[in-house]
Amino acid sequence: VMDTIKINLTGTNKDGCAVSDSVKLYPLPLPNTKILFDTNYVCQGSAIALTASGADSYQWQPVHETSSTLPVTVNDTMKIDLIGTSRSGCVTDDSLALYPITLPKTTIIYDSGEVCQGTWITLKASGADDYHWFPKDTTSLVLSFDLLKYTKIQLVGSNKEGCSAKDSLELTPLPLPTVDFS
């Protein structure tokens, strides 16, 4: 029922006696059920929170959760449905499809094996579009430095969609021999 309507009913018995009655039906407002989230594409493995809006109570499907916020980890394509109910019992729904964006295959390429303390080493980044080396705090494709002590290098690689993955490498130089001219 979209507008208020009046229904009249007249009943007549076999003797021809008639009686009439009427009823007015008033429409109840429907809830404006919405899933609040700004995109359908999420980095694979990301934990996100979907928020329900526009109704008084909620039922998330297929997880059977009734809170107004739903935590989700996106590993595969998934469809989330939300059923919203108003205080008067009116029901509407909304749905959202989530698609995972594949993470880059960030890799540190290092082929020198064991090296002596003070050796100049070069590491190369592979598998992503943009790179950031830590703790050296540089964004180049290649990282070169003198290996003077144990060093843990971490590389964060990001793709064009902004998804990132990490790789790390621990380097321990071989000690230099002690030379004694006595």
SEMIVEX-148587 format. One line per field, with one value per atom (N, C-alpha, C): residue number from 1; residue in three letters; atom name; z, x, y. Coordinates in nm, 2 decimals. Each point is the difference from the previous one (the first is absolute). Layout:
! residues N
i: NUM, ... $
aa: Ala, ... $
at: CA, ... $
c3: Z, ... $
c1: X, ... $
c2: Y, ... $
END
This chain:
! residues 182
i: 1, 1, 1, 2, 2, 2, 3, 3, 3, 4, 4, 4, 5, 5, 5, 6, 6, 6, 7, 7, 7, 8, 8, 8, 9, 9, 9, 10, 10, 10, 11, 11, 11, 12, 12, 12, 13, 13, 13, 14, 14, 14, 15, 15, 15, 16, 16, 16, 17, 17, 17, 18, 18, 18, 19, 19, 19, 20, 20, 20, 21, 21, 21, 22, 22, 22, 23, 23, 23, 24, 24, 24, 25, 25, 25, 26, 26, 26, 27, 27, 27, 28, 28, 28, 29, 29, 29, 30, 30, 30, 31, 31, 31, 32, 32, 32, 33, 33, 33, 34, 34, 34, 35, 35, 35, 36, 36, 36, 37, 37, 37, 38, 38, 38, 39, 39, 39, 40, 40, 40, 41, 41, 41, 42, 42, 42, 43, 43, 43, 44, 44, 44, 45, 45, 45, 46, 46, 46, 47, 47, 47, 48, 48, 48, 49, 49, 49, 50, 50, 50, 51, 51, 51, 52, 52, 52, 53, 53, 53, 54, 54, 54, 55, 55, 55, 56, 56, 56, 57, 57, 57, 58, 58, 58, 59, 59, 59, 60, 60, 60, 61, 61, 61, 62, 62, 62, 63, 63, 63, 64, 64, 64, 65, 65, 65, 66, 66, 66, 67, 67, 67, 68, 68, 68, 69, 69, 69, 70, 70, 70, 71, 71, 71, 72, 72, 72, 73, 73, 73, 74, 74, 74, 75, 75, 75, 76, 76, 76, 77, 77, 77, 78, 78, 78, 79, 79, 79, 80, 80, 80, 81, 81, 81, 82, 82, 82, 83, 83, 83, 84, 84, 84, 85, 85, 85, 86, 86, 86, 87, 87, 87, 88, 88, 88, 89, 89, 89, 90, 90, 90, 91, 91, 91, 92, 92, 92, 93, 93, 93, 94, 94, 94, 95, 95, 95, 96, 96, 96, 97, 97, 97, 98, 98, 98, 99, 99, 99, 100, 100, 100, 101, 101, 101, 102, 102, 102, 103, 103, 103, 104, 104, 104, 105, 105, 105, 106, 106, 106, 107, 107, 107, 108, 108, 108, 109, 109, 109, 110, 110, 110, 111, 111, 111, 112, 112, 112, 113, 113, 113, 114, 114, 114, 115, 115, 115, 116, 116, 116, 117, 117, 117, 118, 118, 118, 119, 119, 119, 120, 120, 120, 121, 121, 121, 122, 122, 122, 123, 123, 123, 124, 124, 124, 125, 125, 125, 126, 126, 126, 127, 127, 127, 128, 128, 128, 129, 129, 129, 130, 130, 130, 131, 131, 131, 132, 132, 132, 133, 133, 133, 134, 134, 134, 135, 135, 135, 136, 136, 136, 137, 137, 137, 138, 138, 138, 139, 139, 139, 140, 140, 140, 141, 141, 141, 142, 142, 142, 143, 143, 143, 144, 144, 144, 145, 145, 145, 146, 146, 146, 147, 147, 147, 148, 148, 148, 149, 149, 149, 150, 150, 150, 151, 151, 151, 152, 152, 152, 153, 153, 153, 154, 154, 154, 155, 155, 155, 156, 156, 156, 157, 157, 157, 158, 158, 158, 159, 159, 159, 160, 160, 160, 161, 161, 161, 162, 162, 162, 163, 163, 163, 164, 164, 164, 165, 165, 165, 166, 166, 166, 167, 167, 167, 168, 168, 168, 169, 169, 169, 170, 170, 170, 171, 171, 171, 172, 172, 172, 173, 173, 173, 174, 174, 174, 175, 175, 175, 176, 176, 176, 177, 177, 177, 178, 178, 178, 179, 179, 179, 180, 180, 180, 181, 181, 181, 182, 182, 182 $
aa: Val, Val, Val, Met, Met, Met, Asp, Asp, Asp, Thr, Thr, Thr, Ile, Ile, Ile, Lys, Lys, Lys, Ile, Ile, Ile, Asn, Asn, Asn, Leu, Leu, Leu, Thr, Thr, Thr, Gly, Gly, Gly, Thr, Thr, Thr, Asn, Asn, Asn, Lys, Lys, Lys, Asp, Asp, Asp, Gly, Gly, Gly, Cys, Cys, Cys, Ala, Ala, Ala, Val, Val, Val, Ser, Ser, Ser, Asp, Asp, Asp, Ser, Ser, Ser, Val, Val, Val, Lys, Lys, Lys, Leu, Leu, Leu, Tyr, Tyr, Tyr, Pro, Pro, Pro, Leu, Leu, Leu, Pro, Pro, Pro, Leu, Leu, Leu, Pro, Pro, Pro, Asn, Asn, Asn, Thr, Thr, Thr, Lys, Lys, Lys, Ile, Ile, Ile, Leu, Leu, Leu, Phe, Phe, Phe, Asp, Asp, Asp, Thr, Thr, Thr, Asn, Asn, Asn, Tyr, Tyr, Tyr, Val, Val, Val, Cys, Cys, Cys, Gln, Gln, Gln, Gly, Gly, Gly, Ser, Ser, Ser, Ala, Ala, Ala, Ile, Ile, Ile, Ala, Ala, Ala, Leu, Leu, Leu, Thr, Thr, Thr, Ala, Ala, Ala, Ser, Ser, Ser, Gly, Gly, Gly, Ala, Ala, Ala, Asp, Asp, Asp, Ser, Ser, Ser, Tyr, Tyr, Tyr, Gln, Gln, Gln, Trp, Trp, Trp, Gln, Gln, Gln, Pro, Pro, Pro, Val, Val, Val, His, His, His, Glu, Glu, Glu, Thr, Thr, Thr, Ser, Ser, Ser, Ser, Ser, Ser, Thr, Thr, Thr, Leu, Leu, Leu, Pro, Pro, Pro, Val, Val, Val, Thr, Thr, Thr, Val, Val, Val, Asn, Asn, Asn, Asp, Asp, Asp, Thr, Thr, Thr, Met, Met, Met, Lys, Lys, Lys, Ile, Ile, Ile, Asp, Asp, Asp, Leu, Leu, Leu, Ile, Ile, Ile, Gly, Gly, Gly, Thr, Thr, Thr, Ser, Ser, Ser, Arg, Arg, Arg, Ser, Ser, Ser, Gly, Gly, Gly, Cys, Cys, Cys, Val, Val, Val, Thr, Thr, Thr, Asp, Asp, Asp, Asp, Asp, Asp, Ser, Ser, Ser, Leu, Leu, Leu, Ala, Ala, Ala, Leu, Leu, Leu, Tyr, Tyr, Tyr, Pro, Pro, Pro, Ile, Ile, Ile, Thr, Thr, Thr, Leu, Leu, Leu, Pro, Pro, Pro, Lys, Lys, Lys, Thr, Thr, Thr, Thr, Thr, Thr, Ile, Ile, Ile, Ile, Ile, Ile, Tyr, Tyr, Tyr, Asp, Asp, Asp, Ser, Ser, Ser, Gly, Gly, Gly, Glu, Glu, Glu, Val, Val, Val, Cys, Cys, Cys, Gln, Gln, Gln, Gly, Gly, Gly, Thr, Thr, Thr, Trp, Trp, Trp, Ile, Ile, Ile, Thr, Thr, Thr, Leu, Leu, Leu, Lys, Lys, Lys, Ala, Ala, Ala, Ser, Ser, Ser, Gly, Gly, Gly, Ala, Ala, Ala, Asp, Asp, Asp, Asp, Asp, Asp, Tyr, Tyr, Tyr, His, His, His, Trp, Trp, Trp, Phe, Phe, Phe, Pro, Pro, Pro, Lys, Lys, Lys, Asp, Asp, Asp, Thr, Thr, Thr, Thr, Thr, Thr, Ser, Ser, Ser, Leu, Leu, Leu, Val, Val, Val, Leu, Leu, Leu, Ser, Ser, Ser, Phe, Phe, Phe, Asp, Asp, Asp, Leu, Leu, Leu, Leu, Leu, Leu, Lys, Lys, Lys, Tyr, Tyr, Tyr, Thr, Thr, Thr, Lys, Lys, Lys, Ile, Ile, Ile, Gln, Gln, Gln, Leu, Leu, Leu, Val, Val, Val, Gly, Gly, Gly, Ser, Ser, Ser, Asn, Asn, Asn, Lys, Lys, Lys, Glu, Glu, Glu, Gly, Gly, Gly, Cys, Cys, Cys, Ser, Ser, Ser, Ala, Ala, Ala, Lys, Lys, Lys, Asp, Asp, Asp, Ser, Ser, Ser, Leu, Leu, Leu, Glu, Glu, Glu, Leu, Leu, Leu, Thr, Thr, Thr, Pro, Pro, Pro, Leu, Leu, Leu, Pro, Pro, Pro, Leu, Leu, Leu, Pro, Pro, Pro, Thr, Thr, Thr, Val, Val, Val, Asp, Asp, Asp, Phe, Phe, Phe, Ser, Ser, Ser $
at: N, CA, C, N, CA, C, N, CA, C, N, CA, C, N, CA, C, N, CA, C, N, CA, C, N, CA, C, N, CA, C, N, CA, C, N, CA, C, N, CA, C, N, CA, C, N, CA, C, N, CA, C, N, CA, C, N, CA, C, N, CA, C, N, CA, C, N, CA, C, N, CA, C, N, CA, C, N, CA, C, N, CA, C, N, CA, C, N, CA, C, N, CA, C, N, CA, C, N, CA, C, N, CA, C, N, CA, C, N, CA, C, N, CA, C, N, CA, C, N, CA, C, N, CA, C, N, CA, C, N, CA, C, N, CA, C, N, CA, C, N, CA, C, N, CA, C, N, CA, C, N, CA, C, N, CA, C, N, CA, C, N, CA, C, N, CA, C, N, CA, C, N, CA, C, N, CA, C, N, CA, C, N, CA, C, N, CA, C, N, CA, C, N, CA, C, N, CA, C, N, CA, C, N, CA, C, N, CA, C, N, CA, C, N, CA, C, N, CA, C, N, CA, C, N, CA, C, N, CA, C, N, CA, C, N, CA, C, N, CA, C, N, CA, C, N, CA, C, N, CA, C, N, CA, C, N, CA, C, N, CA, C, N, CA, C, N, CA, C, N, CA, C, N, CA, C, N, CA, C, N, CA, C, N, CA, C, N, CA, C, N, CA, C, N, CA, C, N, CA, C, N, CA, C, N, CA, C, N, CA, C, N, CA, C, N, CA, C, N, CA, C, N, CA, C, N, CA, C, N, CA, C, N, CA, C, N, CA, C, N, CA, C, N, CA, C, N, CA, C, N, CA, C, N, CA, C, N, CA, C, N, CA, C, N, CA, C, N, CA, C, N, CA, C, N, CA, C, N, CA, C, N, CA, C, N, CA, C, N, CA, C, N, CA, C, N, CA, C, N, CA, C, N, CA, C, N, CA, C, N, CA, C, N, CA, C, N, CA, C, N, CA, C, N, CA, C, N, CA, C, N, CA, C, N, CA, C, N, CA, C, N, CA, C, N, CA, C, N, CA, C, N, CA, C, N, CA, C, N, CA, C, N, CA, C, N, CA, C, N, CA, C, N, CA, C, N, CA, C, N, CA, C, N, CA, C, N, CA, C, N, CA, C, N, CA, C, N, CA, C, N, CA, C, N, CA, C, N, CA, C, N, CA, C, N, CA, C, N, CA, C, N, CA, C, N, CA, C, N, CA, C, N, CA, C, N, CA, C, N, CA, C, N, CA, C, N, CA, C, N, CA, C, N, CA, C, N, CA, C, N, CA, C, N, CA, C, N, CA, C, N, CA, C, N, CA, C, N, CA, C, N, CA, C, N, CA, C, N, CA, C, N, CA, C, N, CA, C, N, CA, C, N, CA, C, N, CA, C, N, CA, C, N, CA, C, N, CA, C, N, CA, C, N, CA, C, N, CA, C, N, CA, C, N, CA, C $
c3: 0.00, 0.00, 0.00, -0.10, -0.01, 0.06, -0.02, 0.05, 0.10, 0.08, 0.09, -0.09, 0.03, -0.07, 0.09, -0.05, 0.08, -0.07, 0.08, -0.06, 0.06, -0.08, 0.04, -0.03, 0.09, -0.01, 0.04, -0.09, 0.03, -0.01, 0.10, 0.00, 0.01, -0.08, 0.00, 0.03, 0.09, 0.03, -0.10, 0.01, -0.09, 0.01, 0.11, 0.02, -0.06, -0.05, -0.06, 0.09, 0.12, 0.10, -0.03, 0.00, -0.03, 0.12, 0.01, 0.09, -0.07, 0.04, -0.06, 0.11, -0.04, 0.08, -0.08, 0.05, -0.07, 0.09, -0.07, 0.07, -0.08, 0.07, -0.07, 0.02, -0.10, 0.00, -0.02, 0.10, -0.01, -0.02, -0.10, -0.03, 0.11, 0.03, 0.09, -0.08, 0.05, -0.08, 0.00, -0.12, -0.01, 0.05, 0.06, 0.04, -0.13, 0.01, -0.11, 0.02, 0.00, 0.03, -0.10, 0.06, -0.08, 0.06, -0.08, 0.05, -0.04, 0.11, -0.03, -0.01, -0.12, -0.04, -0.13, -0.02, -0.12, -0.12, 0.00, -0.12, 0.00, -0.12, -0.01, -0.01, -0.01, -0.02, 0.12, 0.06, 0.12, -0.01, 0.05, 0.00, 0.06, -0.07, 0.05, 0.14, 0.09, 0.14, 0.09, -0.05, 0.08, 0.09, 0.13, 0.09, -0.01, -0.03, -0.01, 0.09, 0.02, 0.07, -0.08, -0.02, -0.07, 0.10, -0.03, 0.09, -0.06, 0.09, -0.04, 0.03, -0.08, 0.02, -0.05, 0.06, -0.05, 0.06, 0.09, 0.06, 0.15, 0.07, 0.15, 0.05, -0.08, 0.03, -0.13, 0.01, -0.12, 0.01, -0.12, -0.01, -0.12, 0.03, -0.11, -0.05, -0.13, -0.06, -0.09, -0.01, 0.05, 0.14, 0.08, 0.13, 0.12, -0.02, 0.11, 0.12, -0.03, 0.10, 0.01, 0.12, 0.02, 0.04, 0.01, 0.04, -0.12, 0.03, -0.10, -0.08, 0.05, -0.06, -0.02, -0.12, -0.03, -0.04, 0.08, -0.04, -0.11, -0.10, -0.11, -0.05, -0.02, -0.07, -0.14, -0.10, -0.14, -0.06, -0.01, -0.06, -0.14, -0.02, -0.12, -0.03, -0.13, -0.03, 0.09, 0.05, 0.09, -0.01, 0.02, 0.00, 0.14, 0.05, 0.13, -0.01, 0.06, 0.00, 0.14, 0.00, 0.13, -0.01, 0.10, 0.02, 0.11, -0.03, 0.10, 0.04, 0.13, 0.04, 0.08, -0.02, 0.07, 0.13, 0.09, 0.13, -0.03, -0.11, -0.04, -0.07, -0.02, -0.06, -0.16, -0.06, -0.14, -0.03, -0.12, -0.03, -0.14, -0.01, -0.13, 0.01, -0.11, 0.00, -0.10, 0.02, -0.09, -0.01, -0.10, -0.01, -0.06, 0.02, -0.04, -0.04, -0.12, -0.05, 0.03, 0.05, 0.03, -0.08, -0.07, -0.08, 0.05, 0.02, 0.05, -0.11, 0.03, -0.10, 0.04, -0.10, 0.03, 0.05, 0.10, 0.06, -0.10, 0.00, -0.08, 0.06, -0.08, 0.05, 0.02, 0.10, 0.04, 0.04, -0.07, 0.03, 0.00, 0.10, 0.00, -0.08, -0.10, -0.08, 0.05, 0.05, 0.06, -0.03, -0.08, -0.04, 0.04, 0.09, 0.04, 0.10, 0.07, 0.10, 0.12, 0.07, 0.11, -0.05, 0.08, -0.04, 0.13, -0.03, 0.12, 0.04, 0.13, 0.05, -0.08, -0.03, -0.08, -0.15, -0.04, -0.14, -0.05, -0.12, -0.06, -0.06, 0.04, -0.05, -0.07, -0.10, -0.07, 0.01, 0.04, 0.00, -0.10, -0.07, -0.10, 0.04, -0.03, 0.03, -0.12, 0.02, -0.11, 0.04, -0.09, 0.02, 0.03, 0.01, 0.03, -0.10, 0.02, -0.08, 0.07, 0.13, 0.08, 0.12, 0.05, 0.11, 0.11, 0.12, 0.11, 0.08, 0.02, 0.08, 0.14, 0.09, 0.14, 0.06, 0.09, 0.06, -0.08, -0.12, -0.08, -0.05, 0.01, -0.04, -0.14, -0.09, -0.14, -0.09, -0.11, -0.09, -0.13, -0.01, -0.13, -0.03, -0.12, -0.04, 0.05, 0.01, 0.05, 0.12, 0.10, 0.12, 0.02, 0.01, 0.02, 0.12, 0.07, 0.13, 0.04, 0.09, 0.06, 0.12, -0.01, 0.11, 0.11, 0.11, 0.11, 0.12, 0.01, 0.12, -0.04, 0.09, -0.03, -0.03, -0.11, -0.05, -0.05, 0.05, -0.05, -0.09, -0.13, -0.10, -0.02, -0.01, -0.04, -0.12, -0.09, -0.12, 0.00, -0.02, -0.02, -0.15, -0.07, -0.14, -0.01, -0.08, -0.02, -0.15, -0.03, -0.14, -0.03, -0.12, -0.04, 0.07, 0.05, 0.08, 0.14, 0.05, 0.13, 0.10, -0.05, 0.09, 0.01, 0.12, 0.02, 0.07, -0.02, 0.05, 0.04, 0.10, 0.05, -0.03, 0.00, 0.00, 0.09, 0.06, 0.09, -0.02, 0.03, -0.01, 0.12, 0.06, 0.11, -0.05, 0.02, -0.05, 0.12, 0.01, 0.10, -0.07, 0.01, -0.07, 0.07, -0.08, 0.06, 0.06, 0.11, 0.06, -0.08, 0.00, -0.06, 0.08, -0.06, 0.08, 0.07, 0.11, 0.07, -0.05, -0.04, -0.05, 0.11, 0.03, 0.11, -0.06, -0.01, -0.06, 0.12, 0.08, 0.11, -0.02 $
c1: 0.09, -0.09, 0.09, -0.01, 0.08, -0.07, -0.13, -0.08, -0.10, -0.06, -0.10, -0.13, -0.06, -0.11, -0.12, -0.12, -0.12, -0.06, -0.03, -0.07, -0.14, -0.10, -0.14, -0.05, -0.07, -0.05, -0.15, -0.08, -0.15, -0.04, -0.07, -0.04, -0.16, -0.05, -0.15, -0.04, -0.10, -0.04, -0.11, -0.05, -0.10, -0.14, -0.02, -0.12, 0.01, 0.12, 0.02, 0.04, 0.03, 0.06, 0.14, 0.04, 0.14, 0.07, 0.13, 0.08, 0.13, 0.05, 0.13, 0.10, 0.12, 0.11, 0.12, 0.09, 0.11, 0.12, 0.12, 0.13, 0.09, 0.09, 0.10, 0.13, 0.08, 0.13, 0.11, 0.09, 0.10, 0.13, 0.08, 0.13, 0.10, 0.08, 0.11, 0.13, 0.08, 0.12, 0.10, 0.06, 0.09, 0.14, 0.08, 0.13, 0.09, 0.10, 0.09, 0.13, -0.01, 0.11, 0.11, 0.13, 0.12, 0.12, 0.08, 0.14, 0.09, 0.06, 0.10, 0.14, 0.05, 0.14, 0.02, 0.12, 0.02, 0.06, 0.02, 0.05, -0.04, 0.01, -0.03, 0.13, 0.12, 0.13, 0.08, 0.05, 0.08, 0.13, 0.11, 0.12, -0.02, 0.04, -0.02, 0.06, -0.08, 0.04, -0.03, -0.05, -0.03, -0.11, 0.01, -0.11, -0.07, -0.13, -0.08, -0.12, -0.07, -0.12, -0.11, -0.11, -0.11, -0.10, -0.07, -0.09, -0.14, -0.10, -0.14, -0.06, -0.09, -0.06, -0.14, -0.09, -0.13, -0.12, 0.03, -0.11, 0.03, -0.09, 0.01, 0.06, -0.01, 0.07, 0.05, 0.10, 0.07, 0.02, 0.01, 0.04, 0.09, 0.13, 0.09, -0.01, 0.02, 0.00, 0.12, 0.07, -0.04, 0.05, 0.05, 0.06, -0.09, -0.12, -0.10, 0.04, 0.06, 0.04, -0.10, -0.03, -0.10, 0.05, 0.13, 0.05, 0.00, 0.02, 0.00, 0.13, 0.10, 0.13, 0.04, 0.05, 0.04, 0.15, 0.09, 0.14, 0.01, 0.07, 0.02, 0.14, 0.06, 0.13, -0.03, 0.05, -0.02, 0.11, -0.02, 0.09, -0.05, -0.13, -0.06, -0.11, -0.05, -0.12, -0.12, -0.07, -0.11, -0.11, -0.12, -0.12, -0.06, -0.02, -0.05, -0.14, -0.10, -0.14, -0.03, -0.08, -0.04, -0.15, -0.07, -0.14, -0.02, -0.07, -0.03, -0.15, -0.03, -0.14, -0.02, -0.12, -0.03, -0.08, -0.02, -0.07, -0.14, -0.06, -0.14, 0.00, 0.12, 0.00, 0.02, 0.01, 0.03, 0.14, 0.02, 0.13, 0.04, 0.13, 0.07, 0.14, 0.06, 0.14, 0.09, 0.13, 0.11, 0.10, 0.08, 0.11, 0.12, 0.11, 0.13, 0.09, 0.06, 0.09, 0.14, 0.09, 0.14, 0.09, 0.10, 0.09, 0.14, 0.08, 0.14, 0.09, 0.09, 0.10, 0.13, 0.05, 0.12, 0.12, 0.06, 0.12, 0.12, 0.09, 0.12, 0.09, 0.08, 0.09, 0.14, 0.00, 0.12, 0.12, 0.11, 0.11, 0.13, 0.09, 0.14, 0.09, 0.06, 0.09, 0.15, 0.06, 0.14, 0.06, 0.11, 0.06, 0.15, 0.04, 0.15, 0.03, -0.09, 0.03, 0.07, 0.09, 0.07, 0.10, 0.01, 0.10, 0.08, 0.11, 0.09, -0.05, 0.03, -0.03, 0.06, -0.08, 0.05, -0.02, -0.05, -0.03, -0.12, 0.02, -0.11, -0.09, -0.13, -0.10, -0.11, -0.07, -0.11, -0.12, -0.11, -0.13, -0.09, -0.08, -0.09, -0.14, -0.10, -0.14, -0.07, -0.09, -0.08, -0.14, -0.09, -0.14, -0.10, 0.03, -0.10, 0.03, -0.08, 0.02, 0.08, -0.02, 0.08, 0.06, 0.11, 0.07, 0.05, 0.01, 0.05, 0.09, 0.13, 0.09, 0.01, 0.01, 0.01, 0.12, 0.08, 0.00, 0.07, 0.04, 0.07, -0.08, -0.14, -0.09, 0.03, -0.01, 0.02, -0.10, -0.03, -0.11, 0.05, 0.13, 0.06, -0.03, 0.03, -0.02, 0.12, 0.12, 0.12, 0.05, 0.05, 0.05, 0.14, 0.10, 0.14, 0.06, 0.08, 0.06, 0.11, 0.09, 0.11, -0.07, 0.03, -0.05, 0.10, -0.02, 0.10, -0.04, -0.13, -0.05, -0.13, -0.05, -0.13, -0.10, -0.07, -0.10, -0.12, -0.12, -0.13, -0.06, -0.02, -0.05, -0.15, -0.09, -0.13, -0.04, -0.07, -0.05, -0.15, -0.06, -0.15, -0.02, -0.07, -0.03, -0.15, -0.04, -0.14, -0.03, -0.13, -0.04, -0.08, -0.04, -0.07, -0.13, -0.06, -0.13, 0.03, 0.12, 0.03, 0.02, -0.01, 0.02, 0.15, 0.04, 0.14, 0.03, 0.12, 0.05, 0.14, 0.05, 0.14, 0.09, 0.13, 0.10, 0.11, 0.07, 0.11, 0.12, 0.12, 0.12, 0.09, 0.06, 0.09, 0.14, 0.09, 0.14, 0.10, 0.08, 0.11, 0.13, 0.09, 0.12, 0.10, 0.08, 0.11, 0.11, 0.05, 0.10, 0.13, 0.06, 0.13, 0.11, 0.10, 0.10, 0.08, 0.06, 0.09, 0.14, 0.07, 0.13, 0.09, 0.11, 0.09, 0.14, 0.07, 0.13, 0.10, 0.00, 0.09, 0.13 $
c2: -0.12, 0.12, 0.12, 0.09, 0.11, 0.13, 0.01, 0.11, -0.05, 0.09, -0.04, -0.04, -0.11, -0.04, -0.04, 0.02, -0.04, -0.11, -0.11, -0.11, -0.01, 0.00, -0.02, -0.14, -0.05, -0.14, 0.01, -0.06, -0.01, -0.14, -0.05, -0.14, 0.00, -0.09, -0.01, -0.14, -0.02, -0.14, -0.04, -0.12, -0.06, 0.08, 0.07, 0.08, 0.14, 0.03, 0.13, 0.11, -0.04, 0.10, 0.02, 0.12, 0.04, 0.07, -0.02, 0.07, 0.04, 0.11, 0.05, 0.03, -0.01, 0.04, 0.04, 0.08, 0.04, 0.00, 0.00, 0.00, 0.08, 0.08, 0.08, -0.07, -0.02, -0.06, 0.11, 0.02, 0.10, -0.07, 0.05, -0.07, 0.03, -0.09, 0.02, 0.02, 0.09, 0.03, -0.12, -0.02, -0.11, 0.05, -0.09, 0.04, 0.02, 0.08, 0.03, -0.08, -0.13, -0.09, 0.02, 0.02, 0.02, -0.06, -0.06, -0.04, 0.11, 0.06, 0.11, -0.05, 0.00, -0.03, 0.06, 0.06, 0.08, -0.06, -0.14, -0.06, -0.15, -0.06, -0.14, -0.08, 0.07, -0.07, 0.03, -0.11, 0.00, -0.08, 0.04, -0.08, -0.13, -0.11, -0.13, -0.02, -0.06, -0.02, 0.11, 0.11, 0.12, -0.02, 0.05, 0.00, 0.13, 0.00, 0.12, 0.00, 0.11, 0.00, 0.07, -0.08, 0.05, 0.06, 0.11, 0.06, 0.01, -0.04, 0.00, 0.14, 0.04, 0.13, 0.00, 0.09, 0.02, -0.08, -0.09, -0.08, -0.01, -0.06, -0.01, -0.13, -0.11, -0.12, -0.06, -0.09, -0.05, -0.15, -0.07, -0.14, -0.01, -0.03, -0.02, -0.14, -0.02, -0.13, -0.01, -0.11, -0.13, -0.03, 0.10, -0.03, 0.00, 0.04, 0.00, 0.09, 0.11, 0.10, 0.11, 0.05, 0.10, 0.14, 0.02, 0.13, 0.10, 0.12, 0.10, 0.01, -0.07, 0.00, -0.15, -0.03, -0.14, 0.00, -0.06, -0.02, -0.11, 0.02, -0.09, 0.00, -0.12, -0.02, -0.05, 0.08, -0.03, -0.08, -0.13, -0.09, -0.04, -0.02, -0.04, 0.10, -0.01, 0.08, -0.05, 0.10, -0.03, 0.10, -0.05, 0.09, 0.00, 0.12, 0.03, 0.06, -0.06, 0.06, 0.05, 0.11, 0.06, 0.02, -0.05, 0.02, 0.09, 0.11, 0.10, 0.01, 0.01, 0.00, 0.12, 0.07, 0.12, -0.05, 0.10, -0.03, -0.05, 0.04, -0.04, -0.13, -0.06, -0.14, 0.00, 0.12, 0.01, -0.04, -0.07, -0.06, 0.05, 0.03, 0.02, -0.06, -0.01, -0.06, 0.08, -0.04, 0.06, -0.12, 0.01, -0.10, 0.07, -0.07, 0.05, -0.12, 0.01, -0.10, 0.06, -0.09, 0.04, -0.09, 0.07, -0.07, 0.02, -0.11, 0.02, 0.05, 0.09, 0.04, -0.08, -0.07, -0.09, 0.09, -0.05, 0.07, -0.02, 0.10, -0.02, -0.11, -0.06, -0.11, 0.07, 0.08, 0.08, -0.10, 0.02, -0.09, 0.08, -0.03, 0.05, -0.10, 0.05, -0.08, 0.02, -0.10, 0.01, -0.14, 0.01, -0.13, -0.01, 0.08, 0.00, -0.10, -0.06, -0.10, 0.07, -0.07, 0.06, 0.10, 0.11, 0.10, 0.04, 0.06, 0.04, 0.14, 0.03, 0.13, 0.11, 0.10, 0.12, -0.02, -0.11, -0.03, 0.09, 0.05, 0.08, -0.10, 0.01, -0.10, 0.08, -0.07, 0.06, -0.09, 0.06, -0.07, 0.06, -0.09, 0.05, -0.04, 0.09, -0.02, -0.06, -0.08, -0.06, -0.03, -0.01, -0.04, 0.10, 0.13, 0.10, 0.12, 0.11, 0.12, 0.11, 0.01, 0.09, -0.07, 0.05, -0.06, 0.10, -0.06, 0.08, -0.09, 0.03, -0.08, 0.05, -0.09, 0.04, -0.08, 0.04, 0.13, 0.11, -0.03, 0.10, 0.12, -0.02, 0.11, 0.06, -0.09, 0.05, -0.07, 0.05, -0.05, -0.04, -0.04, -0.04, -0.15, -0.03, -0.14, -0.09, 0.07, -0.06, 0.06, -0.08, 0.05, -0.05, 0.09, -0.04, 0.06, -0.07, 0.05, -0.09, 0.05, -0.08, -0.08, -0.13, -0.08, -0.01, 0.08, 0.01, -0.09, -0.02, -0.08, -0.07, -0.08, -0.07, 0.11, -0.03, 0.10, -0.08, 0.05, -0.06, 0.11, -0.04, 0.08, -0.04, 0.10, -0.03, 0.08, -0.06, 0.06, -0.01, 0.12, 0.01, 0.03, -0.08, 0.02, 0.03, 0.10, 0.03, 0.00, -0.05, 0.01, 0.12, 0.02, 0.13, 0.02, -0.11, 0.01, 0.04, 0.01, 0.04, -0.12, -0.12, -0.12, -0.03, -0.04, -0.02, -0.14, -0.05, -0.12, 0.02, -0.08, 0.02, -0.12, 0.03, -0.11, 0.05, -0.09, 0.05, -0.10, 0.06, -0.08, 0.04, -0.10, 0.02, -0.03, 0.09, -0.01, 0.01, -0.10, 0.00, -0.01, 0.10, -0.01, -0.10, -0.06, -0.08, 0.09, -0.03, 0.09, 0.00, 0.11, 0.01, -0.07, -0.05, -0.06, 0.10, -0.04, 0.09, -0.02, 0.11, -0.01, 0.07, -0.08, 0.05, 0.00, 0.11, 0.02, 0.00, -0.09, 0.00, -0.07 $
END
